[in-house]
Amino acid sequence: MHWSMNTLPLPPYVELGVHSLSSLLWPVLLLFLWHCYRMGSDLPIPGHTHAGKLKSSSRRSMLSRSGSCIGTKCSARSKLSRSDQITPFISMETVEDEEQGRSYLTPVLSHALFPAQASAEAKKLYTALQEYAKRYSWVGMGRIHKGLREQVRLNDLSAIQKPHLFFLPDVPSVPFFPRDAHRHDIEVLEANYPAILAEFKGVYQRGIDSKSGWTSLGPKGQAVFSLYSAGVCVAGNCRSCPCTYRTLLSLRTFISSNSLGSAGFWLLGPGATLGSSYGPTNTRLRCHLGLQTPPLCELVVGGEPQCWSEGHCLLVDDSFLHTVSHKGPPDSGPRVILSVDLWHPNVAAAERQALDFMFSPDQ
């Protein structure tokens, strides 16, 4: 059977013709362009995030208020104008932090000279900070800059907290910090206490002399077996204590790249007392892991006494005035701790990087 094309039903748009079809497409295109324009008008402008959405929502709220204010004097129009002038989604903390950063760096922006009465060490650190900012940026360096300029005044004060090398301002400090400040690192050290104690006994039994890696600090059994000294790994001693060395490397906040950080076994013999002193900086905390803690051993920091406990850690801010004593009997043996320097939790990452540069062992 032969079928002819004339017998097939044609779609309606073919019967309408090309001109009728184009006349239908133009309104659709215009509606699409109008929709794109409306969507584009609501896009955020740089520096004014979600401004369109805020304004439209404020208008809606104004209309709802006007509906409830019939017969009364309503100030919706004035509220709308004020809300439109406020930069949206900029928190007060951000503004205050930015203003505070500017105040920290006011001497830099005004090209003020560094205090002439500053010590040679402070001037050297300031030069290192300038070199760091030249290589990278001044961003985040406000507190460090302020601390260097105020170090001279701090040295002249009589205070319970007075680090003799560098003081970072606006850092909350207490003599003893809770475990939560460095929970991960504390748990790692305490979990490895048996292995660390065994390695200490191994190096202690070899004798306390310089040939065995020990450094004698006083006549009453004061000695240190350094694993890190002023940011430098003591390779021979670390080879003698491989587990302790690996434990140090697994810590997240261990200061291992600048001269503010050290780690090692510290001994204090019976009858010994370390007089009142200040640590070099408040940007670190000293973590003491008790290995051997005879009775009548005491650490007093900022007027607060504490005792060590075997297998447990103490977090100490040694920038406070502190004393150490071992008043046990002569046969009680030495007090032994593993001391590890950790970053203060309120020192930002950018500040840590700058301090690594400023206090680099190569400086």
C-alpha positions in Angstrom: 0.0 0.0 0.0 1.3 3.4 -0.9 1.0 6.3 1.6 1.0 9.9 0.6 2.6 12.6 2.8 -0.5 14.7 2.2 -2.6 12.3 4.4 -0.3 12.7 7.5 -1.6 15.2 10.2 0.8 18.2 10.6 1.7 19.7 14.0 0.0 23.0 14.8 3.3 25.0 14.7 3.9 24.0 11.1 0.5 25.3 10.2 1.1 28.6 12.0 4.2 29.3 9.9 7.6 30.8 10.8 6.4 34.3 11.5 3.8 33.2 14.0 6.4 31.0 15.8 8.9 33.9 16.1 6.2 36.1 17.5 5.7 33.6 20.3 9.5 33.3 21.0 10.1 37.0 21.4 7.9 37.4 24.6 9.5 34.3 26.1 13.0 35.8 25.4 12.0 39.2 26.9 10.6 37.4 30.0 13.9 35.5 30.4 16.0 38.7 30.1 13.8 40.4 32.7 14.3 37.5 35.0 18.1 37.6 34.6 18.1 41.3 35.3 16.1 40.8 38.5 18.4 38.0 39.7 21.5 40.1 38.9 20.2 43.0 40.9 20.2 40.8 44.0 23.8 39.6 43.6 26.2 40.8 46.4 28.4 43.8 45.7 32.1 43.4 46.8 32.4 44.8 50.3 28.6 44.7 50.7 27.7 41.1 51.1 24.1 40.2 50.6 23.1 43.9 50.5 20.2 43.3 48.2 18.8 40.6 50.4 19.1 42.7 53.5 17.4 45.7 51.9 14.5 43.7 50.5 14.0 42.0 53.9 14.2 45.3 55.7 11.5 46.7 53.3 9.3 43.7 54.0 9.7 44.2 57.7 9.0 47.9 57.3 5.7 47.1 55.4 4.7 44.7 58.1 5.4 47.3 60.8 3.4 49.9 58.8 0.5 47.6 58.8 0.5 47.3 62.5 1.1 51.0 63.1 -2.1 52.3 61.5 -3.4 55.3 63.4 0.0 55.9 65.1 3.2 57.7 64.2 5.5 54.9 62.8 9.2 55.5 62.3 9.6 52.6 59.8 11.0 55.0 57.1 13.8 56.3 59.3 14.7 52.7 60.4 14.9 51.6 56.8 17.2 54.4 55.9 19.5 53.6 58.8 19.6 49.9 58.1 20.4 50.6 54.4 23.5 52.7 55.5 24.9 49.9 57.8 27.4 47.6 56.1 25.8 44.1 56.5 27.5 41.0 57.9 30.5 42.9 59.3 30.8 41.8 62.9 31.9 44.2 65.6 34.8 41.9 66.6 36.2 42.2 63.1 36.0 46.0 63.2 37.6 46.1 66.7 40.3 43.7 65.7 41.1 45.8 62.7 41.3 49.0 64.7 43.4 47.2 67.3 45.7 46.0 64.6 46.1 49.5 63.4 46.9 50.8 66.9 49.5 48.1 67.3 51.2 49.2 64.0 50.7 52.9 64.5 54.5 53.5 65.0 55.2 51.6 61.8 52.6 53.5 59.8 53.8 56.8 61.2 57.5 55.8 60.7 58.2 56.5 64.4 61.8 55.6 65.4 62.4 52.5 67.6 63.0 53.6 71.3 66.6 54.7 71.7 66.9 53.3 75.2 66.0 49.8 74.0 68.6 47.1 74.6 70.8 45.7 71.9 68.9 42.4 72.0 65.5 44.3 71.5 67.0 46.3 68.5 68.2 43.0 67.0 64.8 41.4 67.3 63.2 44.5 65.8 65.5 44.4 62.9 64.6 40.7 62.4 60.9 41.6 62.5 61.4 44.2 59.8 63.2 41.7 57.7 60.4 39.2 58.1 57.8 41.8 57.2 59.8 42.8 54.2 59.9 39.2 53.0 56.3 38.3 53.9 53.9 40.9 55.4 53.1 43.0 58.4 49.7 41.3 58.6 49.3 39.7 62.1 52.5 41.3 63.4 50.8 44.0 65.5 51.2 42.4 68.9 54.8 41.4 68.3 55.7 45.0 67.2 54.0 46.4 70.3 55.7 44.0 72.5 59.2 44.9 71.2 58.5 48.6 71.7 57.2 48.1 75.3 59.9 45.6 76.4 62.0 48.5 77.8 59.2 49.7 80.0 58.4 46.2 81.2 62.0 45.6 82.3 61.7 48.6 84.6 58.6 47.4 86.3 58.3 45.2 89.4 55.7 42.5 88.5 54.9 38.9 89.2 55.1 38.2 85.4 58.1 39.8 83.7 59.8 37.7 80.9 63.3 39.1 80.5 63.6 38.6 76.7 60.3 39.1 74.9 56.8 39.8 76.2 53.8 39.4 73.8 51.0 41.8 75.0 47.4 40.8 75.3 48.1 37.2 75.9 45.9 35.7 78.7 48.2 34.0 81.3 48.0 32.1 84.5 50.8 30.4 86.4 49.4 26.9 85.8 47.3 26.0 82.7 44.7 23.3 82.6 45.3 20.1 80.6 42.8 21.2 78.0 45.1 23.8 76.8 47.3 21.1 75.1 45.3 18.0 75.6 46.7 16.1 72.6 50.3 16.7 73.5 49.8 15.9 77.2 48.1 12.6 76.4 50.9 11.6 74.0 53.6 12.3 76.6 51.7 10.5 79.4 51.0 7.5 77.1 54.7 7.1 76.4 55.7 7.6 80.1 57.0 4.0 80.6 59.3 4.1 77.5 60.5 7.6 78.4 61.3 6.5 82.0 63.2 3.5 80.8 65.3 5.6 78.4 66.1 8.0 81.2 67.3 5.3 83.5 69.5 4.0 80.7 71.3 7.3 80.2 71.3 8.0 84.0 73.1 4.8 84.8 75.9 5.6 82.4 76.9 8.4 84.8 76.3 12.2 84.9 79.2 13.7 83.0 79.8 15.7 79.9 81.0 12.6 78.0 77.7 10.9 78.5 75.7 14.0 77.3 74.9 15.5 80.6 75.4 19.2 81.6 76.0 19.9 85.3 74.2 23.0 86.5 75.1 23.1 90.3 76.7 21.3 93.2 73.6 19.6 94.5 72.7 17.3 91.7 71.4 19.9 89.3 71.9 18.5 85.8 70.2 18.4 82.4 70.3 15.8 79.6 69.3 17.9 76.6 67.4 16.5 73.6 66.8 19.9 72.1 68.8 23.0 73.2 67.7 26.4 72.1 65.9 25.0 69.1 68.7 22.7 68.0 68.5 18.9 68.2 71.3 17.3 70.2 71.8 14.4 67.8 73.9 12.2 70.1 71.5 12.4 73.0 68.5 11.9 70.7 70.1 8.7 69.4 70.4 7.5 73.0 66.6 8.1 73.5 64.9 7.2 70.2 61.5 6.7 71.7 61.6 10.0 73.5 62.8 11.7 70.4 60.0 10.2 68.3 57.5 11.3 70.9 58.7 14.9 70.7 58.3 14.9 67.0 54.7 13.7 67.3 53.7 16.7 69.4 51.7 19.4 67.6 52.9 22.4 69.5 56.5 21.6 70.4 58.9 24.6 69.8 61.6 22.9 67.8 62.6 25.7 65.3 63.7 28.6 67.4 65.9 29.4 70.4 62.9 29.7 72.8 62.3 25.9 72.7 64.1 23.2 74.6 63.5 19.7 75.8 65.3 17.3 78.0 65.6 15.4 81.4 66.1 17.8 84.3 67.5 16.6 87.7 67.3 18.3 91.0 69.1 16.7 94.0 67.9 16.6 97.6 68.5 19.8 99.5 68.7 21.9 96.3 66.7 25.1 95.7 66.5 27.2 92.6 66.1 30.8 93.4 63.3 33.1 92.1 63.6 33.8 88.4 61.7 34.7 85.3 61.6 32.8 82.0 62.5 34.5 78.7 59.1 34.8 77.2 55.3 34.4 77.7 54.8 32.9 74.2 55.5 29.4 75.5 54.4 27.0 78.2 56.7 24.5 79.8 55.3 21.0 80.1 56.8 18.9 83.0 56.3 15.2 82.8 57.1 13.7 86.2 59.4 10.7 86.0 60.7 10.4 89.6 59.1 12.7 92.1 60.2 12.1 95.7 58.2 13.7 98.5 58.8 17.4 99.6 59.5 18.5 96.0 57.7 21.7 95.1 57.3 24.2 92.3 56.0 27.7 93.2 54.9 29.8 90.2 53.4 33.2 90.7 52.9 32.4 94.3 50.9 29.2 93.6 52.6 26.0 94.8 52.3 22.7 92.9 53.9 19.2 93.2 54.8 16.9 90.4 53.3 13.5 90.0 54.9 10.5 88.3 53.4 9.8 84.9 51.5 13.1 84.8 52.1 16.5 83.2 52.1 20.1 84.6 51.6 23.0 82.2 53.6 26.0 83.6 54.0 29.6 82.4 57.5 30.2 83.5 57.4 33.9 82.6 55.9 34.3 86.1 58.3 34.5 89.0 59.0 30.9 90.1 61.1 28.8 92.4 61.9 25.1 92.6 62.9 23.2 95.7 63.7 19.6 96.8 63.6 19.4 100.6 63.5 15.6 100.8 66.1 13.6 102.8 69.5 12.9 101.2 68.6 9.3 100.4 65.3 10.2 98.6 67.1 10.5 95.3 66.8 13.2 92.7 63.6 14.7 91.3 63.5 13.9 87.6 61.2 15.5 85.0 61.0 15.6 81.2 60.7 19.3 80.4 59.2 20.2 76.9 58.5 23.8 75.7 55.2 24.2 73.9 53.6 27.2 72.2 51.2 29.2 74.2 47.7 28.4 72.9 46.9 32.1 72.3 49.9 32.7 70.0 48.5 32.7 66.4 50.0 30.7 63.6 51.3 33.9 61.8 53.0 35.0 65.1 54.6 31.6 65.6 56.1 31.8 62.1 57.4 35.3 62.7 58.9 34.3 66.1 60.6 31.2 64.5 62.2 33.7 62.1 63.2 36.2 64.7 64.6 33.7 67.2 66.1 31.4 64.7 69.2 29.6 65.9 71.0 31.1 62.9 70.2 34.7 63.8 
